[in-house]
Amino acid sequence: MKTILRLFSILAAFVPADAPTAFAHWPDQAPHQIAHLGEFKLEGGGVLNDLKISYVTHGKLNATKDNAILFQHGFAANHHLFDHMIGPGRPLDTDKYFIICPDALGATQTRFEHSTSPTNSGLKMKFPFYNGRDMVKAQYRLVTETLGISHLLAVTGISMGAAYSVQFAVSYPDFMDAIFPMVGGAPDLWGTQGYFYGPLMISIIESCEGWDGGNYDENPKHCASNALSVLIPYFYTREWWDQYVDTPEAYTKWRNNWGDYYLDVQDARDLYYRAKARARVGDTPGFKGDLNAALGSIKAKTLFIYNPRDQLYLPHHIETQVKAIPNARVVAIDSIAGHLICCNADPQATWALGEAIREFLQELSAPRRAAR
């Protein structure tokens, strides 16, 4: 009975299956905050004089500061991506955990004040190029310097946020007890996909009317919309598209919803920089491009949560990492939702993902409870 009640409580927080989670602040939501981190040196040699990181927190940090979890959003998303899983009694239970949700360095959306990016910095195309480790480093500084937390219970994220979770565990191996990447992991394994998505998005933006070499004053948001559309077919399985977007009217409804929350709320210049940001874990200093060596250095307990039918991040990508990371485990959730099992494209799959998170966190917390 408790499981059934829990299922209904989670599903009640979701939006319809044809729309992503609503990305907006409402009156009783956690306040939006800005961390001022000062000078920030990028791996490629550039320097940001005044790095700002946007974030929200949910729940309370306990006296021993050992209940903090960092959540990292996916490509071109924002800190609201996992709101439906955060709250009292939900998988990221705010009665137990302190949840930190930042907007990544270079955040691309235009709907609210956010982390430092090429556009909101005023630098436009003079903004130095950054990479995935710079994005992780910025969040590390947010947690340690602004929030004063020296160790995390867990690091997690969705899609590219999952990649950052793996990178976190390689760059800062003693900083967390565990990581649980969701529908993603080290992007080194993308192969031809990795060579396709980014360059195609970049070429679409560069050839778009209004781009003006990136030095525009008025955002040509249609350029960003067209570029992001490269990814959309891979978010779901063919079966999902056939079932839910089976008429012109259904497509229009789906497109309008996604436009409001994702496709039409992007800054083209910020998206351009984001598409150029490399994030290969094997390139972490000290590993000379050897992904297996980098993964083998991970000390954190690791749980991958994935969908065998994911069209974007394929099952063999997960299998390769599980073999390389000491004592890594997997939870497979089979669903026509494809890459979006996280976000109610299939409510039952999202519930199953939530239960996997809940059980993993209980496992992590059990030794601490026993020691008290």
C-alpha positions as a printed Julia matrix, in Angstrom:
372×3 Matrix{Float64}:
  0.0    0.0     0.0
  2.81   2.44    0.84
  4.34   1.8    -2.57
  1.02   2.53   -4.31
  0.51   5.74   -2.33
  4.07   6.79   -3.1
  3.45   6.2    -6.81
  0.4    8.48   -6.79
  2.21  11.17   -4.82
  5.02  11.25   -7.37
  2.78  11.16  -10.43
  0.62  13.97   -9.04
  3.59  16.3    -9.37
  4.13  15.61  -13.06
  3.04  17.56  -16.11
  1.42  15.81  -19.11
  3.55  13.3   -20.98
  3.86  15.55  -24.03
  5.63  18.34  -22.13
  8.85  18.57  -20.13
  8.79  19.72  -16.53
  7.7   23.35  -16.24
 10.75  25.59  -15.86
  9.46  28.52  -13.82
  9.59  29.77  -10.27
  6.35  29.9    -8.3
  5.62  31.5    -4.91
  6.42  28.54   -2.64
  9.52  27.45   -4.54
 13.08  27.6    -3.26
 14.53  31.09   -3.88
 16.76  31.62   -6.88
 20.28  32.62   -5.74
 23.47  33.86   -7.4
 26.94  32.89   -6.14
 29.76  35.35   -6.93
 32.94  33.3    -7.32
 35.29  36.01   -8.6
 38.17  35.16  -10.91
 37.83  31.82  -12.67
 40.62  30.31  -14.76
 39.54  28.04  -17.6
 41.4   24.9   -18.6
 42.04  26.31  -22.08
 43.79  29.36  -20.67
 40.98  31.93  -20.63
 39.98  33.83  -17.52
 36.56  35.03  -16.33
 36.95  37.99  -14.03
 33.66  37.64  -12.18
 32.09  34.19  -12.43
 28.48  34.01  -11.28
 26.68  30.71  -10.75
 22.89  30.58  -10.48
 21.42  27.95   -8.18
 18.61  26.88   -5.88
 18.71  24.61   -2.84
 16.0   22.39   -1.4
 15.81  21.02    2.15
 18.23  21.71    4.99
 21.9   20.99    5.42
 22.29  18.97    8.61
 24.69  19.8    11.43
 27.36  17.39   10.2
 26.99  18.59    6.58
 26.83  15.03    5.29
 23.41  15.0     3.6
 24.11  17.17    0.52
 23.38  15.97   -3.01
 24.38  17.88   -6.16
 22.03  17.62   -9.14
 23.24  18.73  -12.6
 20.83  19.46  -15.42
 21.1   18.23  -18.99
 22.13  19.96  -22.21
 20.47  23.39  -22.65
 18.15  22.77  -19.68
 18.14  24.51  -16.28
 17.95  23.94  -12.53
 14.24  23.01  -12.63
 14.78  19.83  -14.67
 14.28  17.44  -11.74
 11.83  19.44   -9.6
  9.25  16.65   -9.78
 11.61  14.31   -7.9
 12.53  16.81   -5.17
 10.45  17.38   -2.05
  9.2   15.76    1.17
  8.69  12.02    0.64
  9.94  12.11   -2.95
 13.06  10.25   -4.12
 15.25  13.29   -3.41
 13.57  13.68   -0.04
 14.0   17.18    1.38
 13.16  15.87    4.85
 16.43  13.9     4.64
 18.68  15.55    2.07
 19.97  18.98    1.08
 19.63  19.22   -2.7
 21.78  21.67   -4.68
 20.63  22.49   -8.22
 22.88  24.89  -10.17
 22.65  26.3   -13.66
 25.81  25.29  -15.48
 28.54  27.72  -16.5
 27.46  29.13  -19.87
 23.76  28.43  -19.2
 21.83  28.88  -22.41
 18.23  29.69  -21.47
 16.91  33.25  -21.5
 13.99  33.17  -19.06
 15.71  34.22  -15.83
 18.99  35.58  -14.49
 21.46  32.7   -14.71
 25.09  31.67  -14.57
 27.76  33.6   -16.46
 27.53  33.08  -20.2
 28.85  34.78  -23.35
 25.71  36.87  -23.66
 24.92  37.91  -20.09
 28.6   38.73  -19.49
 28.46  41.28  -22.29
 31.54  39.74  -23.89
 29.64  38.15  -26.77
 32.16  36.35  -29.02
 35.09  37.62  -26.94
 34.01  35.22  -24.2
 36.69  32.51  -23.78
 35.72  28.99  -24.77
 35.18  26.56  -21.89
 34.88  22.78  -21.56
 33.08  20.2   -19.44
 35.72  20.19  -16.71
 35.39  23.96  -16.39
 31.66  23.47  -15.86
 32.34  20.87  -13.16
 34.99  23.05  -11.51
 32.52  25.95  -11.31
 30.02  23.78   -9.46
 32.75  22.41   -7.19
 33.61  25.99   -6.21
 29.94  26.8    -5.66
 29.59  23.87   -3.24
 32.86  24.34   -1.38
 33.25  28.14   -1.35
 29.72  29.53   -1.33
 27.92  26.75    0.53
 30.87  25.7     2.69
 30.44  21.98    2.06
 33.63  19.92    1.83
 32.06  16.54    1.02
 28.88  15.43   -0.73
 26.72  12.41   -0.1
 26.16  12.07   -3.84
 26.5   13.72   -7.23
 23.94  13.04   -9.94
 22.56  14.41  -13.18
 20.5   13.71  -16.27
 21.99  13.16  -19.75
 24.94  15.58  -20.01
 24.46  16.11  -16.27
 25.26  12.4   -15.99
 28.48  13.05  -17.89
 29.37  15.76  -15.38
 28.7   13.3   -12.57
 31.31  10.92  -13.97
 33.7   13.82  -14.54
 33.18  14.96  -10.95
 34.17  11.54   -9.65
 37.34  11.58  -11.77
 38.34  15.2   -11.08
 37.47  15.12   -7.36
 37.6   11.43   -6.36
 37.32  12.02   -2.59
 34.62  14.67   -2.78
 31.55  12.4    -2.71
 30.39   9.05   -1.36
 28.58   8.14   -4.56
 27.43   9.11   -8.02
 24.28   8.0    -9.82
 24.32   9.14  -13.46
 20.93   8.95  -15.17
 20.56   8.18  -18.91
 24.13   9.16  -19.63
 27.77   8.97  -18.71
 31.2    9.69  -20.18
 30.68  11.33  -23.61
 33.95   9.83  -24.84
 31.93   6.79  -25.94
 29.54   8.57  -28.27
 31.69   7.82  -31.31
 30.02   8.91  -34.54
 27.12  10.39  -32.56
 29.49  12.72  -30.76
 31.02  13.83  -34.04
 27.55  14.48  -35.44
 25.43  16.36  -32.91
 27.71  19.19  -31.89
 29.14  20.09  -35.3
 25.71  19.92  -36.93
 24.2   22.25  -34.33
 27.13  24.62  -34.77
 26.78  24.65  -38.57
 23.04  25.3   -38.33
 23.63  28.29  -36.07
 26.48  29.66  -38.19
 24.42  29.49  -41.39
 21.29  30.99  -39.82
 19.99  34.42  -40.8
 20.47  36.82  -37.92
 23.55  35.06  -36.5
 25.92  37.78  -37.77
 29.03  35.9   -36.67
 27.66  35.77  -33.14
 27.86  39.53  -32.7
 24.13  40.2   -32.9
 22.33  42.53  -30.52
 18.91  40.88  -30.87
 18.87  37.16  -30.15
 17.93  35.11  -33.26
 16.18  32.49  -31.17
 15.02  30.6   -34.25
 18.69  29.73  -34.88
 18.9   28.03  -31.5
 15.52  26.34  -31.98
 16.6   24.86  -35.3
 19.93  23.71  -33.89
 18.41  22.0   -30.85
 15.91  20.23  -33.1
 18.79  17.99  -34.21
 18.53  16.2   -30.86
 14.76  15.93  -30.58
 14.15  12.77  -32.68
 16.51  10.84  -30.38
 14.81  11.83  -27.13
 12.13   9.16  -27.54
 11.81   5.79  -29.26
  9.96   5.44  -32.54
  7.21   3.63  -30.63
  6.72   6.64  -28.36
  6.43   9.02  -31.31
  3.92   6.72  -33.02
  1.82   6.45  -29.86
  1.78  10.06  -28.68
  2.47  12.27  -31.71
  0.25  10.55  -34.24
 -1.72  13.48  -35.71
 -0.89  17.02  -36.86
 -2.82  18.34  -33.86
 -0.79  16.18  -31.46
  2.43  17.44  -33.03
  1.34  21.07  -32.71
  0.52  20.57  -29.03
  3.81  18.79  -28.43
  5.82  21.46  -30.31
  4.15  24.35  -28.49
  4.88  22.79  -25.1
  8.49  22.06  -25.95
  8.85  25.51  -27.45
  7.73  27.12  -24.2
 10.06  25.08  -22.02
 13.06  24.25  -24.19
 13.26  24.91  -27.9
 12.27  28.57  -28.07
 13.85  29.92  -24.87
 17.51  29.64  -25.84
 20.12  32.26  -26.58
 21.8   31.31  -29.88
 25.24  32.56  -28.86
 25.2   30.76  -25.51
 24.0   27.57  -27.21
 26.8   27.91  -29.78
 29.43  28.02  -27.02
 27.74  25.14  -25.21
 27.78  23.0   -28.35
 31.51  23.64  -28.67
 32.26  22.7   -25.05
 34.2   19.43  -25.09
 33.75  17.09  -22.15
 35.82  13.95  -22.77
 36.54  12.34  -19.41
 39.66  10.58  -20.73
 41.21  13.99  -21.4
 41.27  14.8   -17.68
 44.83  15.91  -16.84
 46.94  12.95  -15.8
 45.14  10.32  -17.91
 46.48  11.16  -21.39
 43.21  10.4   -23.14
 42.85   6.95  -21.55
 39.16   6.69  -20.63
 39.51   3.32  -18.91
 42.29   4.64  -16.68
 40.2    7.68  -15.78
 37.15   5.56  -15.0
 39.27   3.1   -13.05
 40.34   5.93  -10.73
 36.78   6.53   -9.48
 36.38   5.84   -5.77
 32.71   6.77   -5.41
 30.04   4.09   -5.29
 28.5    4.21   -8.74
 25.02   3.39   -9.98
 24.03   3.96  -13.6
 20.31   4.25  -14.28
 19.52   3.85  -17.97
 17.02   2.67  -20.56
 18.05  -0.18  -22.88
 15.95   1.52  -25.56
 17.63   4.92  -25.23
 18.3    6.27  -28.73
 20.72   8.97  -27.57
 22.99   7.24  -25.05
 23.22   3.6   -26.04
 23.35   0.54  -23.74
 26.89  -0.47  -24.73
 28.09   2.96  -23.59
 26.88   2.13  -20.1
 28.27  -1.41  -20.21
 31.75  -0.13  -21.07
 31.78   2.2   -18.06
 30.42  -0.38  -15.64
 33.3   -2.7   -16.55
 35.89   0.05  -16.01
 34.61   1.62  -12.78
 35.36  -0.43   -9.65
 32.18  -2.05   -8.27
 29.85  -0.01  -10.5
 26.26  -1.25  -10.85
 23.32  -0.6   -13.14
 19.55  -0.38  -13.02
 17.93  -0.85  -16.41
 14.44   0.6   -16.94
 12.97  -0.6   -20.21
 10.54   1.91  -21.69
  9.34   3.43  -24.94
 10.19   6.81  -23.35
 13.78   6.32  -24.53
 16.11   9.01  -23.2
 13.34  10.71  -21.23
 12.49   8.11  -18.6
 13.44  10.87  -16.16
 10.59  13.19  -16.96
  7.21  11.47  -17.31
  7.27  10.57  -20.97
  6.34   7.22  -19.42
  5.09   7.78  -15.83
  5.7    4.18  -14.78
  9.31   4.37  -15.97
  9.79   7.66  -14.11
  8.38   6.09  -10.96
 10.79   3.14  -11.37
 13.69   5.58  -11.76
 12.6    7.34   -8.59
 12.48   4.06   -6.68
 16.0    3.19   -7.85
 17.21   6.54   -6.54
 15.38   6.09   -3.25
 16.87   2.64   -2.64
 20.4    3.73   -3.56
 20.27   6.7    -1.2
 18.92   4.53    1.6
 21.83   2.18    1.05
 24.3    5.09    1.24
 22.75   6.49    4.4
 22.43   3.19    6.29
 26.07   3.02    7.57
 25.83   6.61    8.82
 22.61   5.94   10.67
 24.11   2.83   12.26
 27.14   4.79   13.44
 25.09   7.44   15.25
